[in-house]
């Protein structure tokens, strides 16, 4: 029996990996799996070595403060992978963790084929990393077509798959009447999947909701979270006494809620692609510690944080980052957009033009077929 080890480092990578592995499981039943994964891989019946939160670190300062702990986790993970002896190591996103593990695994057992999904964003910063990847990666799966030239230049095998989260989803009926009451309009909020993000953004978002409630009486705010943090957000909402807010973690319900939303405020990240794919107007917010911010500012070579804006070289989706990420700015930006139907329509129209370049109807299938190719050619 062939073996695949799936290596992720945070919830978004776990979700992405599960799309590909779900496709693979449908077409190949004789593969053994083990992972470092989260709830999405667990739902496919795949065991994880440990809880994802043990390796999900955000920001340079937190990484530095936990450097010995991270190093220890990398060594432990490498050891467990080598013991499992997979034919393929399938690493997904979180390059500062997953690629360090992949490098060590390849060094100790070159027969293990290493495939990485979600290329490090070399077009944002640290382009020199590509040369290093060549020594330990057999193949890179790319979300965006413009990435391929960077890997071709270094002679690294790569395949543009498109984004699995943008594939057409089968639409099942979901009853949301227990969540949304009194026929209110749905407003989606994404405060992040990591505790450090939630701790920073939730107070800002709560103040924003209060400002919105003063002017708009027909809205119901839904906070989209993970199974790990949904109870925390629900407790915080109860503590604040909000009557028109809820928190959800179920992916099917989240998808249905998003489709039914009239607007979204989201932490910068992959979720923005899903929001755009659902044709929902939005704004992007983000905030980090000052030291981390200054380090990022020195290293990053693009003008925007959001992939849609980067690809368009234009701020199609408003970005409120760092000092601009406060409740007053968020309220004023959202309120302005909600009062300008033409602007909202233009945002959706422009995002569709960009996002269509990232789509592939067979994204998960393309990615899984690359895995199959390496499985079949492994010793």
C-alpha angles and dihedrals in degrees: 000000000000119000135215126189112203114206121193132161106198142015096271091055091047090054093048093047091050092057091057096041092047088057091047093049090053092057102031122041098171100074125107117216138197126169156173093233148129141235096309095056089041089056087059089056095255117144120226123214090225143341115297093230088071089073104026104107123163126205135010097270093053090048091051092047090050098037096122092045091050092047090051091050091049091052092047092049093048090050093050092047092051090049091051088048099205124194088222132028106205108195119187127200122306091094096183088065108022097045093048088054093045091051092054093044092052091047092053098039114019091180091073109093112227120210121176125198121204107030117236106266095255089159087064099044146331097037089172089074091080092072089055093050091060092071097060111016122083096188140003123208112212129211095194129047095222091063095068096078091061093056096039088055090060095040094246116152109246140165129200105225102168119230116306091207089062095057118116108272123214104249112229121181114256125189108226097167090104090057101037115045135181094027093279123168113259120240114188122212125189112193095176135269098253123081092230090056093046092050091053100039105036096071090050092047093048090054088048091053090051090054091048091050090056091061107022118053099175102064133106114196117214118195110208111213144154127265087254097056106024094094091051091054092045090052091049091049090051091048090054090049096232112172096187101048137087140171127223137182106176108111095216092051091044091053092049092046091051092049088052095046126111094203142358137210110199141181109244111269146075093325089073089069091054091049092051091045089056088052092239118147114236151160128229125229134183140163134178139169116293096246092051090046094054092047091051092046090054094049105036117091101188129086098225139048098211120080092222091055092043092052092046094041085223135093097249091153112044112245120208105187134172110330090012089057098091133120095254094052093045091050094046093047094047094043091049092051094045088056093051110065093177092055091050092050092048092052092053092045093051095045090053091056091053098040094051087069090058095051130100121171088215101041098131090041093052091049093047092048089058089053090049091050092056092043091054092048097045119108 
